[in-house]
Amino acid sequence: MIVLVTDFGLGDEYVGVMKGVICSINPEVKIIDLTHGISSQDIIWAGIVVYKTCKFFPQGSIFLIVVDPGVGTERDIIIMKAGGYYFIAPDNGVLSLIYEKFNPEIIVKAEKKNYTLQPVSCTFHGRDIFSPLAAHLSRGENVLQMGDKVDRIVRIKFPQPQIREKEIIAAVIHIDRFGNLITSLDREEFEKLGWRRFKIEYKGRTIDEISSCYDTGKDLIAIWESKNFLEIAKPGGCAQEYLQAKPGDEIRIVKLG
């Protein structure tokens, strides 16, 4: 199984052409579109999405991640085996969380031309390099034949909340298509603190509890979304428009008592 993650959207031919290349090499492989709605060049959110969702796919799945601001440059392309999955991506930091949270078994710098289309476009490596690599890997090709082993990858910092004795400063890291504000505060991390009473402050608004559903009787709520990040939502409406919110905005969680 090949799982696609790109920032291409669906308005152009890019995703369809990638699938065509894959199926030309391996007509039997199943292709899943995880998302093509990553904001342009947003390697942070792409990395979070892959890390948070890979566990829902069968072991051995190949995650093909094309969020690649450096396409056409000398940045490397890597294949990583970790957590029972394969990840093919530009070496731009998008796999930082996978590298840190799992224990990679193998990392290969993919550079063998016999696994790519020729000639290679300087603007569409998704078609000419990434897709053929994934297709050949799905046919059972030994990853060690596709390039040289490496020990390190480019790593970037992902947003982390600032946790203090009686205050947490989190940030809006993503706004989904419904206008819900997804923050950098993870549920497991928060619940370890054992705070029983607290308030959430944002844009002059205060929320005094975390809801278990999108309660339309409330103007604004906080809720743990499906990836277990704290989310601010306006039931029946759009929190982004209502609060004039944007990524990077700070949210305060204050301990009471």
LUMMINU-919150 format. One record per residue (C-alpha): y negated, z, x; residue in three letters. Coordinates in nm, 4 decimals. Each point is the difference from the previous one (the first is absolute). Layout:
BEGIN
<node <Y,Z,X>,ALA>
...
REM end
This chain:
BEGIN
<node <0.0000,0.0000,0.0000>,MET>
<node <-0.3480,-0.0912,0.1233>,ILE>
<node <-0.2942,0.2016,-0.1364>,VAL>
<node <-0.3416,-0.1662,0.0260>,LEU>
<node <-0.3258,0.1879,0.0531>,VAL>
<node <-0.3163,-0.2035,0.0554>,THR>
<node <-0.3719,-0.0126,-0.0696>,ASP>
<node <0.0254,-0.3652,-0.1090>,PHE>
<node <-0.0389,0.0517,-0.3737>,GLY>
<node <0.1575,-0.2551,-0.2340>,LEU>
<node <-0.2845,-0.2466,-0.0442>,GLY>
<node <0.0999,-0.2186,0.2940>,ASP>
<node <0.3233,-0.1563,0.1191>,GLU>
<node <0.0671,0.2368,0.2912>,TYR>
<node <0.2625,0.2253,-0.1590>,VAL>
<node <0.1869,-0.2901,-0.1559>,GLY>
<node <0.0137,-0.1899,0.3295>,VAL>
<node <0.1345,0.3091,0.1805>,MET>
<node <0.2773,0.0259,-0.2582>,LYS>
<node <0.0751,-0.3693,0.0424>,GLY>
<node <0.0434,0.0439,0.3755>,VAL>
<node <0.2248,0.3020,-0.0476>,ILE>
<node <0.2214,-0.1757,-0.2543>,CYS>
<node <0.0239,-0.3125,0.2179>,SER>
<node <0.1609,0.2157,0.2707>,ILE>
<node <0.1963,0.2345,-0.2269>,ASN>
<node <0.0325,-0.1271,-0.3587>,PRO>
<node <0.2099,0.3037,-0.0967>,GLU>
<node <-0.2448,0.2747,0.0883>,VAL>
<node <-0.1683,0.2049,-0.2725>,LYS>
<node <-0.3791,0.0210,0.0342>,ILE>
<node <-0.1988,0.2842,-0.1563>,ILE>
<node <-0.3794,-0.0029,-0.0332>,ASP>
<node <-0.1038,0.3593,0.0634>,LEU>
<node <-0.3673,-0.0930,-0.0095>,THR>
<node <-0.2364,-0.2787,0.0931>,HIS>
<node <-0.2963,0.2006,-0.1240>,GLY>
<node <-0.0841,0.1882,0.3185>,ILE>
<node <-0.3757,-0.0257,0.0535>,SER>
<node <-0.0868,-0.2535,0.2669>,SER>
<node <0.0873,0.1297,0.3485>,GLN>
<node <0.0683,0.3545,-0.1261>,ASP>
<node <0.2718,0.0951,0.2461>,ILE>
<node <-0.0417,0.3707,-0.0847>,ILE>
<node <0.0979,-0.0374,-0.3655>,TRP>
<node <0.2705,-0.2552,0.0837>,ALA>
<node <0.1572,0.2504,0.2393>,GLY>
<node <-0.0154,0.2782,-0.2592>,ILE>
<node <0.1552,-0.2175,-0.2716>,VAL>
<node <0.2894,-0.1055,0.2232>,VAL>
<node <0.0704,0.3551,0.1173>,TYR>
<node <-0.0201,0.1526,-0.3485>,LYS>
<node <0.2133,-0.2643,-0.1754>,THR>
<node <0.2681,-0.1115,0.2456>,CYS>
<node <0.2346,0.2790,-0.1107>,LYS>
<node <0.0373,-0.1689,-0.3393>,PHE>
<node <0.1660,-0.3075,0.1552>,PHE>
<node <0.3583,-0.0497,0.1186>,PRO>
<node <0.0805,0.0903,0.3586>,GLN>
<node <-0.0177,-0.3064,0.2217>,GLY>
<node <-0.2956,-0.1501,-0.1895>,SER>
<node <-0.2439,-0.1988,0.2108>,ILE>
<node <-0.3678,0.0808,-0.0597>,PHE>
<node <-0.2186,-0.2971,0.0892>,LEU>
<node <-0.3593,0.1199,0.0341>,ILE>
<node <-0.2725,-0.2584,0.0458>,VAL>
<node <-0.3331,0.1813,0.0028>,VAL>
<node <-0.1266,-0.1545,0.3172>,ASP>
<node <-0.3718,-0.0040,0.0866>,PRO>
<node <0.0943,-0.1105,0.3538>,GLY>
<node <0.1933,-0.3123,-0.1004>,VAL>
<node <-0.0275,-0.2626,0.2718>,GLY>
<node <-0.0880,0.2503,0.2731>,THR>
<node <0.2330,0.1292,0.2691>,GLU>
<node <0.1058,0.3016,-0.2069>,ARG>
<node <0.3761,0.0450,-0.0021>,ASP>
<node <0.2403,-0.0305,-0.2905>,ILE>
<node <0.2627,0.2725,-0.0148>,ILE>
<node <0.3311,0.0648,-0.1697>,ILE>
<node <0.0819,0.3665,-0.0431>,MET>
<node <0.3256,0.1507,-0.1216>,LYS>
<node <-0.0644,0.3467,-0.1395>,ALA>
<node <0.1267,0.2184,-0.2807>,GLY>
<node <0.2727,-0.2500,-0.0825>,GLY>
<node <-0.2494,-0.2821,-0.0595>,TYR>
<node <-0.1541,-0.2851,0.1965>,TYR>
<node <-0.3762,-0.0493,0.0172>,PHE>
<node <-0.1635,-0.3214,0.1217>,ILE>
<node <-0.3759,0.0237,0.0499>,ALA>
<node <-0.2911,-0.0762,0.2291>,PRO>
<node <-0.0389,0.2660,0.2667>,ASP>
<node <-0.3343,0.1179,-0.1344>,ASN>
<node <0.0813,0.3557,-0.1079>,GLY>
<node <0.1357,-0.0809,-0.3453>,VAL>
<node <0.3357,0.1531,0.0976>,LEU>
<node <-0.1502,0.3206,0.1419>,SER>
<node <0.1317,0.2208,-0.2816>,LEU>
<node <0.3478,-0.1526,0.0193>,ILE>
<node <-0.0014,0.0610,0.3764>,TYR>
<node <-0.1152,0.3621,-0.0390>,GLU>
<node <0.2046,0.1071,-0.3022>,LYS>
<node <0.3266,-0.1754,0.0873>,PHE>
<node <0.1751,-0.0177,0.3332>,ASN>
<node <0.0047,-0.3719,0.0859>,PRO>
<node <0.3367,-0.1169,0.1283>,GLU>
<node <-0.1257,-0.3310,0.1336>,ILE>
<node <-0.3402,-0.1624,0.0498>,ILE>
<node <-0.0093,-0.3634,0.1092>,VAL>
<node <-0.2961,-0.2183,0.0889>,LYS>
<node <0.0914,-0.3218,-0.1796>,ALA>
<node <-0.0806,-0.2950,0.2245>,GLU>
<node <0.2951,-0.2414,-0.0042>,LYS>
<node <-0.1241,-0.3409,-0.1170>,LYS>
<node <0.3407,-0.1013,-0.1370>,ASN>
<node <-0.0572,0.2496,-0.2827>,TYR>
<node <-0.3338,-0.1492,-0.1084>,THR>
<node <-0.1247,-0.3228,-0.1507>,LEU>
<node <-0.1649,-0.2484,0.2336>,GLN>
<node <-0.2839,-0.0679,0.0415>,PRO>
<node <-0.1438,0.3431,-0.0826>,VAL>
<node <-0.3230,0.0058,-0.1989>,SER>
<node <-0.2685,0.2255,0.1473>,CYS>
<node <-0.0904,0.1214,-0.3514>,THR>
<node <0.3335,0.0304,-0.1825>,PHE>
<node <0.2480,0.2015,0.2043>,HIS>
<node <0.1414,0.1281,-0.3295>,GLY>
<node <0.1520,-0.3434,-0.0545>,ARG>
<node <0.0806,-0.1057,0.3553>,ASP>
<node <0.1106,0.3253,0.1669>,ILE>
<node <0.0479,0.2936,-0.2376>,PHE>
<node <0.1973,-0.1810,-0.2705>,SER>
<node <0.2472,-0.1687,0.2382>,PRO>
<node <0.0566,0.3294,0.1817>,LEU>
<node <0.0813,0.1786,-0.3244>,ALA>
<node <0.2241,-0.2822,-0.1192>,ALA>
<node <0.2026,-0.0132,0.3222>,HIS>
<node <0.0306,0.3790,0.0018>,LEU>
<node <0.1254,-0.0084,-0.3599>,SER>
<node <0.2750,-0.2391,0.1084>,ARG>
<node <0.1321,0.2619,0.2401>,GLY>
<node <-0.1695,-0.1099,0.3213>,GLU>
<node <0.0044,0.2726,0.2653>,ASN>
<node <-0.3524,0.1378,0.0264>,VAL>
<node <0.0440,0.0391,0.3763>,LEU>
<node <0.0332,-0.3787,0.0277>,GLN>
<node <-0.3429,-0.0490,-0.1570>,MET>
<node <-0.2082,0.1518,0.2786>,GLY>
<node <-0.0295,0.2689,0.2632>,ASP>
<node <0.0273,0.3719,-0.0735>,LYS>
<node <-0.3177,0.2073,0.0250>,VAL>
<node <-0.0578,0.3756,-0.0161>,ASP>
<node <-0.3504,0.0156,-0.1425>,ARG>
<node <-0.2039,-0.1557,-0.2762>,ILE>
<node <-0.3682,0.0009,-0.0847>,VAL>
<node <-0.0690,0.3174,-0.1959>,ARG>
<node <-0.2962,0.0855,-0.2180>,ILE>
<node <-0.1054,0.3172,-0.1770>,LYS>
<node <0.0579,0.0215,-0.3728>,PHE>
<node <-0.2335,0.2055,-0.2231>,PRO>
<node <0.0853,0.3685,-0.0006>,GLN>
<node <-0.1668,0.2715,-0.2096>,PRO>
<node <-0.1899,0.2747,0.1785>,GLN>
<node <0.1708,0.3238,-0.1007>,ILE>
<node <-0.1913,0.3228,0.0497>,ARG>
<node <0.0592,0.3555,-0.1153>,GLU>
<node <-0.1657,-0.0419,-0.3393>,LYS>
<node <-0.0905,-0.3660,-0.0152>,GLU>
<node <0.1582,-0.3436,0.0325>,ILE>
<node <-0.2013,-0.3137,0.0633>,ILE>
<node <0.1928,-0.3099,-0.1045>,ALA>
<node <-0.1122,-0.3615,-0.0218>,ALA>
<node <0.0433,-0.2816,-0.2467>,VAL>
<node <0.2340,-0.2357,0.1851>,ILE>
<node <0.0743,-0.2530,-0.2736>,HIS>
<node <-0.1141,-0.1032,-0.3459>,ILE>
<node <0.2710,-0.1603,-0.2115>,ASP>
<node <-0.0414,-0.2775,-0.2576>,ARG>
<node <-0.0554,0.2584,-0.2749>,PHE>
<node <-0.2916,0.1532,0.1889>,GLY>
<node <0.1904,0.3172,0.0883>,ASN>
<node <-0.1101,0.1685,0.3227>,LEU>
<node <0.2872,0.0752,0.2368>,ILE>
<node <-0.0790,0.2598,0.2641>,THR>
<node <0.1447,0.0971,0.3355>,SER>
<node <0.1361,0.3350,-0.1238>,LEU>
<node <0.3796,0.0014,-0.0223>,ASP>
<node <0.1710,0.2198,-0.2584>,ARG>
<node <0.2530,0.1561,0.2380>,GLU>
<node <-0.2743,0.0857,0.2468>,GLU>
<node <-0.2114,0.1621,-0.2715>,PHE>
<node <0.2810,0.1974,-0.1604>,GLU>
<node <0.0920,0.1547,0.3342>,LYS>
<node <-0.3360,0.1808,-0.0126>,LEU>
<node <0.1028,0.1917,-0.3116>,GLY>
<node <-0.3449,-0.0124,-0.1601>,TRP>
<node <0.0265,0.1257,-0.3578>,ARG>
<node <-0.3628,-0.0383,-0.1027>,ARG>
<node <-0.2293,-0.2734,0.1210>,PHE>
<node <-0.2553,-0.2538,-0.1113>,LYS>
<node <-0.0460,-0.3646,0.0927>,ILE>
<node <-0.3558,-0.1228,0.0537>,GLU>
<node <-0.1170,-0.3601,0.0148>,TYR>
<node <-0.3299,-0.1691,-0.0818>,LYS>
<node <-0.1340,0.3106,-0.1729>,GLY>
<node <0.3088,0.0297,-0.2191>,ARG>
<node <0.2495,0.2856,0.0033>,THR>
<node <0.3684,-0.0159,-0.0925>,ILE>
<node <0.1743,0.3359,-0.0276>,ASP>
<node <0.3666,-0.1015,-0.0156>,GLU>
<node <0.2473,-0.2721,0.0850>,ILE>
<node <0.1295,-0.1709,-0.3131>,SER>
<node <0.3568,-0.1094,-0.0640>,SER>
<node <-0.0960,-0.3109,-0.1987>,CYS>
<node <-0.2928,-0.2271,-0.0762>,TYR>
<node <-0.1381,0.2302,-0.2718>,ASP>
<node <-0.2444,-0.2095,-0.2016>,THR>
<node <-0.1579,0.3181,-0.1369>,GLY>
<node <-0.1685,0.0600,0.3350>,LYS>
<node <-0.2944,-0.1802,0.1525>,ASP>
<node <0.1285,0.0086,0.3565>,LEU>
<node <0.3275,0.1212,0.1485>,ILE>
<node <0.1805,0.0553,0.3266>,ALA>
<node <0.3668,-0.0951,0.0148>,ILE>
<node <0.2726,-0.0567,0.2588>,TRP>
<node <0.0540,-0.3761,-0.0025>,GLU>
<node <0.3359,-0.1673,0.0613>,SER>
<node <-0.0255,0.0103,0.3810>,LYS>
<node <-0.0930,0.3694,-0.0254>,ASN>
<node <-0.3647,-0.0361,0.0972>,PHE>
<node <-0.2668,0.1844,-0.1968>,LEU>
<node <-0.1655,-0.2437,-0.2402>,GLU>
<node <-0.3213,0.0264,-0.1980>,ILE>
<node <0.0182,-0.1898,-0.3282>,ALA>
<node <-0.1990,-0.0510,-0.3184>,LYS>
<node <0.2529,-0.0130,-0.2853>,PRO>
<node <-0.0517,-0.3145,-0.2035>,GLY>
<node <-0.2712,-0.1170,0.2372>,GLY>
<node <-0.0847,-0.0901,0.3572>,CYS>
<node <-0.0816,0.2851,0.2392>,ALA>
<node <-0.1378,-0.2423,0.2578>,GLN>
<node <-0.2671,-0.1307,-0.2360>,GLU>
<node <-0.0617,0.3334,-0.1683>,TYR>
<node <-0.0631,0.1793,0.3306>,LEU>
<node <-0.1291,-0.2955,0.2036>,GLN>
<node <0.2761,0.0831,0.2463>,ALA>
<node <0.0953,-0.1798,0.3191>,LYS>
<node <0.2578,0.0420,0.2761>,PRO>
<node <-0.1067,0.2589,0.2540>,GLY>
<node <-0.1649,0.2311,-0.2542>,ASP>
<node <0.0715,0.3669,0.0656>,GLU>
<node <0.1674,0.2310,-0.2523>,ILE>
<node <-0.0014,0.3812,0.0349>,ARG>
<node <0.2782,0.2305,-0.1124>,ILE>
<node <-0.1226,0.3588,0.0087>,VAL>
<node <0.2276,0.3052,-0.0145>,LYS>
<node <-0.1035,0.2614,-0.2563>,LEU>
<node <0.0626,0.3721,0.0202>,GLY>
REM end
